């Protein structure tokens, strides 16, 4: 029985749900806390953010999302009809979303094919108006190392053969419409597409290999009965590579089984994809085994005809950065675990980084492995059969606890679909958290209310899981997006504890109903993989539909997420306008982002410590998150003076608290507030809509001052002239303010200015810190009765420039109010050589009347300058032996007073320096005791790869029909590590088949330097005559 039998059951559920009447009255959400209610749980913004803009002519659906911490942007990918293409030609598009603002960001890459702010990623088909080829079900993951995204999808791409010299020519391909494979594209952070064809144009890279040469040769092309669907992708941060997994039904032999997988028998396969550099293209791409098999659904049977009865579908991947492993989970009716045909459960495999199975469980045979069974749907409700199933798993990894959380939706009781979770150990084995119910859409009586299509992400900031799904807990078939937070800091011995209450509403735009894409009236009818039209009565399984309406979630790792989903543009299914929506979620404390003061008309930012000279009528606080209790005045304080916390702030001057979005406006009891000092406090018990408390009081202290300062000026005064132009007059003037205390005062002319002979008016002005100004004046009268004035340099200190000291110059002058300039005599004179130490300079000036002025000052000559040290820069030398390398260098020092000074370095030049970094410290000291010290590093490295010695190409004669066993020798030597082991693949002594086999040998020394080389081994046929056996041919007839 083909897999479509399973899908009939799923489709039947969807049709029953779609045919039931809508419940007109809303129901109370049932939770373990007994009707805790639906809360808008820390949603950033009031409304759903519309991401795609395909309507009204086109539709968008099947979104996925990943986060880029470098640009702080999300990349949302989705399927939609190509702009300018046919109504049924679907391609993959991308949209960058600013994580801080939610703004849609257009790609900055030149040449991007843009539709609005979205950009096209896939290049499916021939880009013709009637192009019948489609791309669906995108999945996306981000590489932090390379700052790129990998987008994977399923498509029946024609793989066109392009003539670069004639781009408008017909581009034929060998694949048939409806023949679905998995494709990828690497998307840069600016939207550039990095996988390109020989012409330099973006090109989809086919990952799956269902259409192998055998089928192309024997069936004249691709058999549409074999397809690959439902890709998922995850990133390995240690190896710099991605893992892409999908479900396909190719025919392929398995180990020693005498039968092959049949068309319609779906299994999970994966492929590794490396971003490491490649000599001729940006990166290596596909690596490791090609399309390696992961699942084993139905492999326990020994009857080939029963194999297609058992299937594995819809894989999901999580990367474990602790153990460098993958965990792949899927839904299957695997008969090896005791389930019957059509009874779907969740299974998984833990894979090593190279894709091999990491943890074996007791299996069903010695030649292949067993899948981990994760779910146990219906085991405790008497429904352990095909009536109760588990579908569409998702998985995330918690590196802090090294645990996985696997979630799915299923019906423990027939028809009652809800979301469940299982906490798994790093080996994939279970914990006590197994099948814990997450969603509570149904009250256990009415199975029309469901929880479906689930995703999960881990937040390291809060150590929480976030599970999202679509459900209709209030109105039948009105599916919206819901979430549940769980504490992830647990050992799994007890059920996961809810965080922030029960199930909460995320998206208010109705998500698509289960049968929205099965109805022919959707406007999206297209052929199914087997060629059958996509209508409500379809009996074939179309896995593409599984992802079309599912919510997807990405975490920033900083307490914030973005959830995306497909929904009706206007909430009316009949209008058939499908778009992609998203919502940013935040589970961090609602920190205070800004405070604004207002005089009733104009708002101005207010900071702690501000002094304000204008009226304040109200104060507004803007928080990082929406508040749950922001309109309660008791959650704030406005008091006079300084207060650090709400508890210590007695009384409050708040009349009212008004909330507008994330902003709360505080209305004081008195408007405007009188002059004085105040403190506004947001109390710690303020909480976001998710129930997360502010955590600590946030206080802003400010002062209102609208009164000018008081001036204190001298009385009118008289001063003696000190020169022909008057006299320098000093006076005292001050200003005090009731709020600011002493404030600076500015007088013109200023105190200490040269006042001319006669009367001068001095005007003084003072402005307090709030900007209030006061002004007043007085007079200064200058008279001339003064003797000459001698002006000398102050005491001087100069640095010695030689062993004899230093030549010092200085200025000395004398002025008389009547005689003018008077000559001055100084001993020693300016320009003399002053010895080390202190010398007194005595200066004398006599005016024409014989009045003499005399004064002195000192000149001190000192040596405080350290020698000048000249060292080598940091040195790097190659190791010449296991002990390192002998390194020589130069170091010298010179001093202005002492001359050349010896330098002492440790280690000394010519020492043997070991491998690694050695710091050399050098010191020089002059006769005055001034020391100079410096250092540099000597790094001894081993960057030389071993020398590899390999045989030349070998030719041997076959010793049997399988070829011949060939031995050879290979060796490697290294200057530091000595002899180094050599690894050859195939190894010496291996059996080599007929033909040419390339042997690749590598050798790595202790420093990690690797040498690689290769040679060929050619096995020629044996010269002995072959024995020709006789056969009888039996060709079985297989009914289809």
Long-range contacts (C-beta under 8 A, 24 or more apart in sequence): 1-308, 1-309, 1-341, 2-264, 2-265, 2-308, 2-541, 3-249, 3-264, 3-265, 3-266, 3-308, 3-311, 3-313, 3-541, 4-264, 4-539, 4-540, 4-541, 5-309, 5-341, 5-342, 6-311, 6-333, 6-342, 6-344, 6-541, 7-540, 7-541, 7-542, 8-539, 9-342, 9-386, 9-389, 10-391, 11-515, 11-518, 11-538, 13-415, 13-417, 13-514, 14-513, 14-514, 14-515, 14-518, 15-515, 15-518, 15-536, 16-415, 17-448, 17-450, 17-476, 17-477, 17-513, 17-514, 17-515, 18-477, 18-513, 18-514, 18-515, 18-519, 20-448, 20-476, 20-477, 21-476, 22-475, 22-476, 22-477, 22-478, 23-448, 23-475, 23-476, 24-475, 26-474, 26-475, 27-443, 27-449, 27-473, 27-474, 27-475, 29-440, 29-441, 29-473, 29-474, 29-502, 29-503, 30-440, 30-442, 30-443, 30-444, 30-473, 31-440, 31-501, 31-502, 31-503, 32-440, 32-498, 32-502, 33-501, 33-502, 36-501, 36-502, 37-501, 37-502, 38-473, 38-474, 38-482, 38-503, 38-504, 38-505, 39-500, 39-501, 39-504, 39-505, 39-689, 39-690, 39-691, 40-504, 40-505, 40-626, 40-689, 41-483, 41-485, 41-500, 41-501, 41-504, 41-505, 41-506, 41-585, 41-689, 41-690, 41-691, 42-500, 42-585, 42-586, 42-587, 42-625, 42-626, 42-688, 42-689, 42-690, 42-692, 43-506, 43-583, 43-584, 43-585, 43-626, 43-689, 44-102, 44-560, 44-583, 44-584, 44-585, 44-586, 44-625, 44-626, 45-102, 45-583, 45-584, 46-661, 47-508, 48-507, 48-508, 48-509, 48-567, 48-581, 48-582, 48-583, 49-97, 49-102, 49-581, 49-582, 49-583, 49-584, 50-569, 50-579, 50-580, 50-581, 51-76, 51-78, 51-95, 51-97, 51-104, 51-564, 51-579, 51-580, 51-581, 51-582, 52-78, 52-80, 52-93, 52-95, 52-118, 52-579, 52-580, 53-115, 53-116, 53-118, 53-579, 54-80, 54-81, 54-578, 54-579, 55-569, 55-577, 55-578, 55-579, 56-577, 57-87, 58-83, 58-87, 59-523, 59-524, 59-576, 59-577, 59-578, 59-579, 60-93, 60-566, 60-578, 60-579, 60-580, 61-512, 61-517, 61-548, 61-549, 61-566, 61-578, 61-580, 62-136, 62-137, 62-138, 62-547, 62-548, 62-550, 62-566, 63-138, 63-552, 63-564, 63-565, 63-566, 63-580, 63-582, 64-138, 64-139, 64-140, 64-547, 64-552, 64-564, 65-140, 65-552, 65-553, 65-554, 65-562, 65-563, 65-564, 65-582, 66-140, 66-141, 66-142, 66-149, 66-554, 67-99, 67-142, 67-554, 67-555, 67-556, 67-557, 67-562, 68-142, 68-147, 68-149, 68-189, 69-144, 69-556, 69-557, 70-144, 70-147, 70-189, 71-96, 71-189, 72-98, 72-99, 72-100, 72-556, 73-97, 73-98, 73-99, 73-105, 73-189, 74-99, 74-554, 74-562, 74-582, 75-140, 75-142, 75-149, 75-187, 76-562, 76-564, 76-580, 76-582, 77-121, 77-138, 77-139, 77-140, 77-151, 78-138, 78-564, 78-566, 78-580, 79-135, 79-136, 79-137, 79-138, 79-153, 79-548, 82-120, 82-127, 82-131, 83-115, 83-120, 84-129, 85-127, 85-128, 85-129, 85-131, 86-128, 86-129, 86-130, 86-131, 86-132, 87-523, 88-132, 88-134, 88-524, 88-525, 88-526, 89-124, 89-125, 89-131, 89-132, 89-133, 89-134, 90-124, 90-134, 90-135, 90-136, 91-120, 91-121, 91-122, 91-123, 91-124, 91-134, 91-135, 92-120, 92-121, 92-122, 92-124, 92-135, 92-138, 92-151, 92-153, 92-185, 93-118, 93-119, 93-120, 93-121, 94-118, 94-119, 94-120, 94-121, 94-151, 94-187, 94-191, 95-119, 95-580, 96-191, 97-562, 97-582, 99-556, 99-560, 99-562, 99-584, 102-584, 106-191, 107-190, 107-191, 107-192, 108-190, 108-191, 109-188, 109-190, 109-191, 109-192, 109-193, 111-192, 112-191, 112-192, 112-193, 119-191, 121-151, 121-185, 121-187, 121-193, 122-153, 122-155, 122-183, 122-185, 122-204, 123-201, 123-202, 123-203, 123-204, 124-155, 124-156, 124-157, 124-158, 124-183, 124-204, 125-157, 125-158, 125-160, 126-158, 126-160, 126-171, 126-173, 132-177, 133-157, 133-158, 133-177, 134-526, 135-183, 135-204, 136-544, 136-547, 136-548, 137-229, 137-230, 137-231, 137-543, 137-544, 137-546, 137-547, 139-231, 139-232, 139-233, 140-187, 140-233, 141-233, 141-234, 141-235, 141-242, 142-235, 143-235, 143-237, 143-240, 143-242, 143-275, 144-235, 144-237, 145-237, 145-240, 145-275, 146-240, 146-275, 147-188, 147-189, 148-186, 148-187, 148-188, 148-189, 148-194, 148-275, 149-186, 149-187, 149-188, 149-189, 150-184, 150-185, 150-186, 150-187, 150-233, 150-235, 150-242, 150-244, 150-273, 151-184, 151-185, 151-186, 151-187, 151-233, 152-182, 152-183, 152-184, 152-207, 152-231, 152-232, 152-233, 152-244, 152-246, 153-182, 153-183, 153-184, 153-231, 154-180, 154-181, 154-182, 154-183, 154-227, 154-228, 154-229, 154-230, 154-231, 154-246, 154-544, 155-180, 155-181, 155-183, 155-204, 156-180, 156-181, 157-181, 157-183, 157-204, 157-206, 159-206, 162-197, 162-198, 162-199, 162-201, 164-198, 164-199, 167-199, 174-211, 174-216, 174-221, 174-222, 175-211, 175-221, 175-222, 176-221, 176-222, 176-224, 177-224, 177-527, 178-224, 178-227, 178-527, 178-528, 178-529, 178-530, 178-531, 179-210, 179-211, 179-222, 179-223, 179-224, 179-226, 179-227, 180-227, 180-228, 180-229, 180-529, 180-544, 181-206, 181-207, 181-208, 181-210, 181-211, 181-227, 181-228, 182-206, 182-207, 182-208, 182-228, 182-231, 182-244, 182-246, 182-271, 183-207, 184-233, 184-244, 184-273, 186-275, 186-282, 186-283, 194-282, 194-283, 195-282, 195-285, 205-285, 205-286, 207-231, 207-244, 207-246, 207-271, 207-273, 207-286, 207-291, 208-246, 208-248, 208-269, 208-271, 208-291, 209-290, 209-291, 210-248, 210-250, 223-263, 224-529, 224-530, 224-531, 225-249, 225-263, 225-264, 225-529, 225-530, 226-250, 226-251, 226-263, 227-529, 228-269, 229-266, 229-313, 229-529, 229-543, 229-544, 230-313, 230-314, 230-315, 230-543, 230-544, 230-546, 230-547, 231-315, 232-315, 232-316, 232-317, 233-317, 234-317, 234-318, 234-319, 234-326, 235-319, 236-319, 236-324, 236-326, 236-353, 237-319, 237-321, 238-321, 238-324, 238-353, 239-274, 239-324, 239-353, 240-274, 240-275, 240-276, 241-272, 241-273, 241-274, 241-275, 241-276, 241-287, 242-272, 242-273, 242-275, 243-270, 243-271, 243-272, 243-273, 243-317, 243-319, 243-326, 243-328, 243-351, 243-355, 244-270, 244-271, 244-272, 244-273, 245-269, 245-270, 245-271, 245-294, 245-315, 245-317, 245-328, 246-270, 246-315, 247-311, 247-312, 247-313, 247-314, 247-315, 247-330, 247-543, 249-308, 249-311, 252-293, 254-293, 254-299, 254-368, 255-367, 255-368, 256-367, 257-299, 258-304, 259-304, 259-307, 260-304, 261-307, 262-304, 262-307, 262-308, 263-308, 264-308, 265-297, 265-298, 265-307, 265-308, 265-309, 265-310, 265-311, 266-297, 266-311, 266-312, 266-313, 266-543, 267-293, 267-294, 267-295, 267-296, 267-297, 267-311, 267-312, 268-293, 268-294, 268-295, 268-312, 268-313, 268-315, 268-328, 268-330, 269-293, 269-294, 270-294, 270-315, 270-317, 270-328, 270-351, 270-355, 272-354, 272-355, 288-354, 288-355, 289-355, 292-355, 294-328, 294-349, 294-351, 295-330, 295-332, 295-334, 295-347, 295-349, 295-371, 296-334, 296-336, 296-368, 296-369, 296-370, 296-371, 297-332, 297-333, 297-334, 297-335, 297-347, 297-371, 298-333, 298-334, 298-335, 298-336, 299-336, 299-364, 299-368, 300-335, 300-336, 300-364, 300-365, 301-335, 309-333, 309-335, 309-341, 309-342, 310-334, 310-335, 310-341, 312-347, 312-371, 313-543, 313-546, 314-391, 314-392, 314-393, 314-543, 314-546, 316-393, 316-394, 316-395, 317-395, 318-395, 318-396, 318-397, 318-404, 319-397, 320-350, 320-397, 320-399, 320-402, 320-404, 320-426, 321-397, 321-399, 322-399, 322-402, 322-426, 323-358, 323-402, 323-426, 324-352, 324-353, 325-350, 325-351, 325-352, 325-353, 325-358, 325-426, 326-350, 326-351, 326-352, 326-353, 326-355, 327-351, 327-395, 327-397, 327-404, 327-424, 327-428, 329-374, 329-393, 329-394, 329-395, 329-406, 330-393, 331-389, 331-390, 331-391, 331-392, 331-393, 331-408, 332-371, 333-386, 334-371, 334-373, 336-364, 336-370, 336-371, 337-370, 337-371, 337-373, 340-385, 340-386, 341-386, 342-386, 342-389, 343-384, 343-385, 343-386, 343-388, 343-389, 344-389, 344-390, 344-391, 344-410, 345-373, 345-374, 345-375, 345-376, 345-377, 345-389, 345-390, 346-373, 346-374, 346-375, 346-390, 346-393, 346-406, 346-408, 346-422, 347-371, 347-372, 347-373, 347-374, 348-372, 348-374, 348-393, 348-395, 348-406, 348-424, 348-428, 349-428, 350-426, 350-427, 350-428, 358-427, 359-427, 359-428, 359-429, 361-429, 372-428, 372-429, 374-406, 374-422, 374-424, 374-430, 375-408, 375-410, 375-420, 375-422, 375-435, 376-434, 376-435, 377-410, 377-411, 377-412, 377-420, 377-435, 378-411, 378-412, 378-413, 378-414, 380-412, 381-412, 381-413, 383-411, 383-412, 383-413, 383-414, 387-411, 387-414, 388-412, 388-413, 388-414, 390-420, 392-452, 392-453, 392-454, 392-546, 392-550, 393-454, 394-454, 394-455, 394-456, 395-456, 396-456, 396-457, 396-458, 396-465, 397-458, 398-458, 398-463, 398-465, 398-488, 399-458, 399-460, 400-460, 400-463, 400-488, 400-489, 401-488, 401-489, 401-490, 401-491, 402-426, 403-431, 403-488, 403-492, 404-428, 405-456, 405-458, 405-465, 405-467, 405-486, 405-488, 407-438, 407-454, 407-455, 407-456, 407-467, 408-454, 409-439, 409-450, 409-451, 409-452, 409-453, 409-454, 409-469, 411-447, 413-444, 413-447, 415-447, 416-442, 416-444, 416-447, 416-450, 417-442, 417-447, 417-450, 417-451, 417-452, 418-442, 418-450, 418-451, 419-451, 419-452, 419-454, 419-467, 419-469, 419-471, 419-484, 421-456, 421-465, 421-467, 421-486, 421-496, 423-490, 423-492, 423-496, 425-492, 431-491, 431-492, 431-493, 432-492, 432-493, 432-494, 432-495, 433-490, 433-492, 433-494, 433-495, 433-496, 436-495, 436-496, 438-467, 438-469, 438-484, 438-503, 439-469, 439-471, 439-473, 439-482, 439-484, 439-503, 440-473, 440-502, 440-503, 441-471, 441-472, 441-473, 441-482, 442-473, 448-472, 448-476, 448-477, 449-473, 449-476, 451-482, 452-479, 452-514, 453-546, 453-549, 453-550, 453-551, 454-550, 454-551, 455-550, 455-551, 455-552, 455-553, 455-563, 456-553, 457-553, 457-554, 457-555, 457-561, 458-488, 458-555, 459-488, 459-555, 459-557, 459-559, 459-561, 459-587, 460-557, 461-557, 461-558, 461-559, 461-587, 461-588, 462-499, 462-559, 462-587, 462-588, 463-487, 463-488, 463-489, 464-488, 464-499, 464-587, 465-496, 466-553, 466-555, 466-561, 466-585, 466-587, 468-506, 468-551, 468-552, 468-553, 468-563, 469-551, 470-511, 470-549, 470-550, 470-551, 470-565, 471-503, 473-503, 477-513, 478-510, 479-510, 479-511, 479-512, 479-513, 479-514, 479-549, 480-505, 480-506, 480-507, 480-508, 480-509, 480-510, 480-511, 481-505, 481-506, 481-507, 481-511, 481-551, 481-563, 481-565, 481-583, 482-506, 483-563, 483-585, 485-587, 485-690, 499-587, 500-587, 500-690, 500-691, 500-692, 501-691, 504-690, 506-551, 506-563, 506-583, 506-585, 507-551, 507-563, 507-565, 507-567, 507-581, 507-583, 509-565, 509-567, 509-568, 509-571, 509-581, 510-567, 510-568, 510-571, 510-573, 511-549, 511-551, 511-565, 511-566, 511-567, 512-548, 512-549, 512-566, 512-567, 512-568, 512-573, 512-578, 513-549, 513-573, 514-549, 516-548, 516-549, 516-573, 516-578, 517-545, 517-548, 517-549, 518-545, 521-576, 522-576, 523-576, 558-588, 559-586, 559-587, 559-588, 560-584, 560-585, 560-586, 560-587, 560-588, 561-585, 561-586, 561-587, 586-624, 586-625, 586-688, 586-690, 587-690, 587-692, 588-624, 588-625, 588-692, 589-624, 589-625, 589-688, 589-692, 589-693, 589-694, 589-695, 590-623, 590-624, 590-625, 590-626, 590-627, 590-662, 590-686, 590-687, 590-688, 590-692, 590-694, 591-623, 591-624, 591-694, 591-698, 592-621, 592-622, 592-623, 592-624, 592-682, 592-694, 592-698, 593-622, 593-623, 593-624, 594-621, 594-622, 595-619, 595-620, 595-621, 595-622, 595-680, 595-700, 596-620, 596-622, 597-702, 599-672, 600-671, 600-672, 606-700, 606-702, 607-700, 608-699, 608-700, 608-701, 608-702, 609-701, 609-702, 610-702, 610-703, 611-702, 611-703, 611-705, 611-739, 611-740, 611-769, 611-770, 612-702, 612-703, 612-704, 612-705, 612-770, 613-704, 613-705, 613-706, 613-770, 613-771, 613-772, 614-706, 615-672, 615-673, 615-704, 615-706, 616-668, 616-672, 616-673, 616-704, 617-668, 617-671, 617-672, 618-665, 618-666, 618-667, 618-668, 618-671, 619-665, 619-666, 619-668, 619-680, 620-663, 620-664, 620-665, 620-666, 621-663, 621-664, 621-666, 621-680, 621-682, 622-662, 622-663, 623-662, 623-663, 623-664, 623-682, 623-686, 623-688, 624-662, 625-662, 625-688, 625-689, 625-690, 625-692, 626-661, 626-662, 626-688, 626-689, 627-659, 627-662, 627-664, 627-686, 627-687, 627-688, 627-689, 628-687, 628-688, 628-689, 628-691, 629-685, 629-686, 629-687, 630-657, 630-659, 630-664, 630-686, 631-657, 631-658, 631-659, 631-664, 632-657, 633-657, 633-666, 634-683, 635-682, 635-683, 635-685, 635-686, 636-664, 636-666, 636-680, 636-681, 636-682, 636-683, 637-679, 637-680, 637-681, 637-683, 638-666, 638-668, 638-678, 638-679, 638-680, 638-681, 639-678, 639-679, 639-681, 640-676, 640-677, 640-678, 640-679, 641-677, 641-678, 641-679, 642-677, 642-679, 642-701, 643-679, 643-681, 643-699, 643-701, 644-697, 644-699, 645-681, 645-697, 645-699, 646-681, 646-683, 646-684, 646-697, 647-697, 649-679, 649-681, 653-678, 673-704, 674-704, 675-704, 675-705, 675-706, 675-707, 675-738, 675-739, 676-703, 676-704, 676-739, 677-701, 677-702, 677-703, 677-704, 677-739, 678-702, 678-703, 678-704, 703-739, 703-770, 704-770, 705-737, 705-738, 705-739, 705-740, 705-768, 705-769, 705-770, 705-772, 706-770, 706-772, 707-737, 707-738, 707-739, 707-772, 708-737, 708-766, 708-768, 708-772, 708-773, 708-774, 709-735, 709-736, 709-737, 709-740, 709-743, 709-766, 709-767, 709-768, 709-772, 709-774, 710-735, 710-736, 710-737, 710-774, 711-735, 711-745, 711-764, 711-766, 711-774, 711-775, 711-776, 712-736, 713-764, 713-776, 713-777, 713-778, 714-778, 715-778, 716-778, 716-779, 716-780, 716-781, 717-778, 717-779, 717-780, 717-781, 718-780, 718-781, 718-782, 718-783, 719-755, 719-780, 719-781, 719-782, 719-783, 720-782, 720-783, 720-784, 720-785, 720-786, 721-757, 721-782, 721-783, 721-784, 721-785, 721-786, 721-817, 722-786, 722-789, 722-815, 722-817, 723-754, 723-789, 723-815, 723-816, 723-817, 724-817, 724-818, 724-820, 725-754, 725-756, 725-757, 726-754, 726-755, 726-756, 726-757, 726-782, 727-754, 727-755, 727-782, 727-786, 728-752, 728-753, 728-754, 728-755, 729-753, 729-755, 729-780, 729-782, 731-762, 731-780, 733-764, 735-766, 735-768, 735-774, 737-768, 737-769, 737-772, 739-768, 739-770, 740-768, 740-769, 740-770, 743-767, 743-768, 743-769, 749-780, 755-780, 755-782, 756-782, 757-782, 757-783, 757-784, 758-782, 784-817, 784-818, 786-817, 787-816, 787-847, 787-851, 787-853, 788-814, 788-815, 788-816, 788-817, 788-819, 788-822, 788-845, 788-847, 788-851, 788-853, 789-814, 789-815, 789-816, 789-853, 790-814, 790-824, 790-843, 790-845, 790-853, 790-854, 790-855, 791-815, 792-843, 792-855, 792-856, 792-857, 793-857, 794-857, 795-857, 795-858, 795-859, 795-860, 796-857, 796-858, 796-859, 796-860, 797-859, 797-860, 797-861, 797-862, 798-834, 798-859, 798-860, 798-861, 798-862, 799-861, 799-862, 799-863, 799-864, 799-865, 800-836, 800-861, 800-862, 800-863, 800-896, 800-897, 801-896, 802-896, 802-897, 803-897, 804-833, 804-835, 805-833, 805-834, 805-835, 805-836, 805-861, 806-833, 806-834, 806-861, 807-831, 807-832, 807-833, 807-834, 808-832, 808-834, 808-859, 808-861, 810-841, 810-857, 810-859, 812-843, 814-845, 814-847, 814-853, 816-847, 819-847, 819-848, 819-849, 822-846, 822-847, 834-859, 834-861, 835-861, 836-861, 836-862, 836-863, 837-861, 863-896, 863-897, 863-926, 863-928, 863-930, 864-928, 864-930, 865-895, 865-896, 865-897, 865-930, 866-895, 866-924, 866-926, 866-930, 866-931, 866-932, 867-893, 867-894, 867-895, 867-898, 867-901, 867-924, 867-925, 867-926, 867-930, 867-931, 867-932, 868-893, 868-894, 868-895, 868-932, 869-893, 869-903, 869-922, 869-924, 869-932, 869-933, 869-934, 870-894, 871-922, 871-934, 871-935, 871-936, 872-936, 873-936, 874-936, 874-937, 874-938, 874-939, 875-936, 875-937, 875-938, 875-939, 876-938, 876-939, 876-940, 876-941, 877-913, 877-938, 877-939, 877-940, 877-941, 878-940, 878-941, 878-942, 878-943, 878-944, 879-915, 879-940, 879-941, 879-942, 879-975, 879-976, 880-975, 881-975, 881-976, 882-976, 882-977, 882-978, 883-912, 883-914, 884-912, 884-913, 884-914, 884-915, 884-940, 885-912, 885-913, 885-940, 886-910, 886-911, 886-912, 886-913, 887-911, 887-913, 887-938, 887-940, 889-920, 889-936, 889-938, 891-922, 893-924, 893-932, 895-926, 895-927, 895-930, 897-926, 897-927, 897-928, 898-926, 898-927, 898-928, 901-925, 901-926, 913-938, 913-940, 914-940, 915-940, 915-941, 915-942, 915-976, 915-1007, 916-940, 941-1007, 942-975, 942-976, 942-977, 942-1005, 942-1006, 942-1007, 942-1009, 943-1007, 943-1009, 944-974, 944-975, 944-976, 944-1009, 945-974, 945-1003, 945-1005, 945-1009, 945-1010, 945-1011, 946-972, 946-973, 946-974, 946-977, 946-980, 946-1003, 946-1004, 946-1005, 946-1009, 946-1011, 947-972, 947-973, 947-974, 947-1011, 948-972, 948-982, 948-1001, 948-1003, 948-1011, 948-1012, 948-1013, 949-973, 950-1001, 950-1013, 950-1014, 950-1015, 951-1015, 952-1015, 953-1015, 953-1016, 953-1017, 953-1018, 954-1015, 954-1016, 954-1017, 954-1018, 955-1017, 955-1018, 955-1019, 955-1020, 956-992, 956-1017, 956-1018, 956-1019, 956-1020, 957-1019, 957-1020, 957-1021, 957-1022, 957-1023, 958-994, 958-1019, 958-1020, 958-1021, 958-1022, 959-1022, 960-1022, 962-991, 962-993, 963-991, 963-992, 963-993, 963-994, 963-1019, 964-991, 964-992, 964-1019, 965-989, 965-990, 965-991, 965-992, 966-990, 966-992, 966-1017, 966-1019, 968-999, 968-1017, 970-1001, 972-1003, 972-1011, 974-1005, 974-1006, 974-1009, 976-1005, 976-1006, 976-1007, 977-1005, 977-1006, 977-1007, 980-1004, 980-1005, 992-1017, 992-1019, 993-1019, 994-1019, 994-1020, 994-1021, 995-1019
